[in-house]
Amino acid sequence: MKHERYKELLELNVLGELTEAEEIELKNHLFECNECSEEYARIKKMYSVVTANKIILPTDNDLINARKRLFNTIDSETAEEDLTQKSESIFDRIFAMKYRIAFGSFALILIGLIAGYILFNNLNPTPKLIADNIIDLDKIEKGDIKISSISFPGKFSKNGEYGFTLGDENPISYKGNLNDVIVQKLLANTLVETSNPGYKIRTVNSIARQTNKSFIPDPQIKKALISSLKNDKNPGVRKGALNALVNFPFETDIRDALLYTLEHDENASNRIDAINVLLAMNFNSAAIDNDTRSRIELGIQKEDNEVIKFKTTKLLIGGK
């Protein structure tokens, strides 16, 4: 693994996204490389600053003192003149009887107006800003809609609901699960538009968790995941995209993307994953064109990993 490759794993290690093998390899490298060790210390320091603002819970002593202050305040308030009696006394001194009648009538009119306003608003509610007809699918596909924020479903979420805030001025919100075509298009837009590897990793990993074998993908999210698998510079993003595509219907474009990973991905773990998927899908080795086969055979000769050598050879001869 090249020196630059280890630097890419530093941030993933802080986020807890490395495999056990990658984490061990990175730790061994840090013992030998001062430059990467200093960079790792800088990233951990920055991450600790970001996560430092935690809520400090009160101690038992704080709660006891607060309770004493509350009781003291209540005791002092009960010693004062009753607020209702005080108000009535002031009211009697200022207003004569006839003015009180006029004031009471005005108060009744005001109460009636307020009640009518509330009732009218309940009968005619403001339209919610999450309706399908305000989400322009064409603008999503063109990348014209800016996604301000995303809330991802939890690992154990039952409904798998995503939440999106769209736009900066007069923002609108949209919620739905992964079976919603609009949600798929918005996630595809996120993968294409964002440059933050941590955000991309959360996106592809959430897609991998929320999909199953019966999932029907929108072409746009499928295209975005294939592009991430083949072209993203971060190995964690590529692995997450591969894990998500495993649950998609096994079609030619996914097959070609896996062969591309086998041929070009510098990460051995990703290459092994691609081979395992191809073998599990009973991939027909006769479908590999001659040029691709020649490049893969050449790659076998240069491959240092014996597991990859063995499985790639088995793939080319049509084994399982």
Secondary structure as UniProt FT lines:
FT   HELIX           3..15
FT   HELIX           20..32
FT   HELIX           34..50
FT   HELIX           60..78
FT   HELIX           83..94
FT   HELIX           97..123
FT   TURN            129..130
FT   HELIX           132..134
FT   HELIX           137..142
FT   STRAND          147..151
FT   TURN            155..156
FT   STRAND          162..166
FT   STRAND          172..176
FT   TURN            178..179
FT   HELIX           181..193
FT   HELIX           197..210
FT   TURN            213..214
FT   HELIX           219..231
FT   HELIX           235..245
FT   TURN            246..247
FT   HELIX           252..264
FT   HELIX           268..280
FT   TURN            281..282
FT   HELIX           285..287
FT   HELIX           290..302
FT   HELIX           306..316
FT   TURN            317..318
//
